[in-house]
Amino acid sequence: MVQPKPGCVWFVGAGPGDPDLITVKGRGLIERAGAILFAGSLVSEAATRWAPADCVIVDSKDMTLEEMSAWLITQAARCETVVRLQTGDPGLYGALIELVQPLDAAGVPVQVVPGVSSAMASAAAAVESLTLPEVTQTVILTRMEGRTPMPEGESLQELAAHHSTLCIFLSITLMGQVTAALRAAGWSPDAPVVVVHKASWPGEEKIVRGTVDTIQALCREAKLVSQSMIIASPTLGARHWTTLAKSKLYDASFTHRFRQASVPASQLTLDTP
Ligand code: SAH
């Protein structure tokens, strides 16, 4: 691992909940951190279990952005490795840039370590693929408009009009609006939707499967009001399909950079699948 300069603040993705889903690099940084600021409401405290005994560990849940950046700057003056531990990946709905700017202004070096996003962990929990050949090759990570307004052209209805995979963050309390947007974009009432609550959290994960028409009531029944990922996708349930277009990558008639076709093919040879 590249040695950081003294007093670097590392924004580390802690992963979606299961402490084992942090990266090896993220764990290594925690093991040598002098100070850790973690997002208490979302990141399992277990993620701090590898910190050295003399590490200063603070939960940021009651702090303002200004208090957080001031704390990080103070700690960076005191110790070589400061970790800001964030849920999932730091670059998704994580206030990363708001925290980086004051550090830049203070001349504190910053590095980011990616994490397993809850979008990926939710798909994994449900044994779903977010892309499938000839079904959809596109994933949209988005949210319903809440207190944060959506930029023009990014309403859920407009995004849903692509009929690609939608991973919808921060929206479990707005399920009625989510399904209304899907209907307005032409999704069938029977189109499958899966909601994963606390994906990967040991003993706490819940998976609710339904359709555009039923998912709101099912989530209410399951009392899901937070930390849930809504996935709407034409790929859902593909595990049980009997007809499936196979990926070209593993097709016996397809030649690519790492394998010659074992049967004659009409396809062109491509570098990448
Ligand atoms: N940076 C995070 C997202 C933070 S925004 C990431 O990459 O995952 C918080 C939202 O993420 C929640 O409202 C919920 O939609 C989703 N989320 C976070 N952890 C989750 C988990 N373990 N399971 C399901 N959804 C989760």
Boltz pocket constraint, residues with backbone or C-beta under 6 A from the ligand:
constraints:
  - pocket:
      binder: B
      contacts: [[A, 16], [A, 17], [A, 87], [A, 88], [A, 89], [A, 90], [A, 91], [A, 92], [A, 93], [A, 94], [A, 115], [A, 116], [A, 117], [A, 118], [A, 119], [A, 121], [A, 122], [A, 168], [A, 169], [A, 170], [A, 171], [A, 196], [A, 197], [A, 198], [A, 199], [A, 200], [A, 201], [A, 226], [A, 227], [A, 228], [A, 229], [A, 230]]
      max_distance: 6.0
